[in-house]
Amino acid sequence: MIYVATIEDDDDIREGLALLIDSSEGYRCAGAYRDCETALKDIQDNPADIILMDIELPGISGIDGIRRVKQLIPQTDIIMLTAHYDDEMIFDALCAGASGYLIKTTPPKKLIDSIREVHEGGAAMSASIALKVIQSFQKTPLETLTQRESEVLAQMCKGKSYKMIADHLHVGIETVHSHIKNIYKKLEVNSKSEAVAKALQEKLV
């Protein structure tokens, strides 16, 4: 069972998300909150595996909310579900620790699939966001990466989990881990989110 909480100030959207989650096999809504303040008071007693969070919220913003949730329960993954997708917001969310960035027009099935992808170690992104990320890395000086490292990096940009990358490239998962370790070292980052954020921060799009 994957427990999912939502933080969304629009009542209709929040209720719709809770209904979608509870009606999907293998998923359960662990809480539906209209602001971060309420969520932060409750999530330690009612933890969720994944939190869907808007960016523009009353009181504490979604960006600050990511940091505070991560301080309380670091193991919880956060997916931004928002109408905003400019580079600065994407960068800020990923730097704060978000594991995904989806647009609110994401179809219900894709949203549910994305939650599972993140739960399994992937990174969920709407197509328009993934395109921005891929373009960013394509413009990043990658002379120091080997061809295989570049291929792994391209799959990371698409939000693929380590297992999915291994299957796609027909290599073992330990090989993927080794390539990613080298990529992080060469890009001077420590995580997938930091790698994505670095490209956006440097305005390479």
Secondary structure as UniProt FT lines:
FT   STRAND          2..7
FT   HELIX           11..22
FT   TURN            25..26
FT   STRAND          27..33
FT   HELIX           36..42
FT   TURN            43..45
FT   STRAND          50..53
FT   HELIX           62..72
FT   TURN            74..75
FT   STRAND          77..82
FT   HELIX           87..96
FT   STRAND          100..103
FT   TURN            104..105
FT   HELIX           108..119
FT   TURN            120..121
FT   STRAND          124..125
FT   HELIX           127..138
FT   TURN            143..144
FT   HELIX           147..157
FT   TURN            158..159
FT   HELIX           162..169
FT   HELIX           173..187
FT   HELIX           192..201
FT   TURN            202..203
//
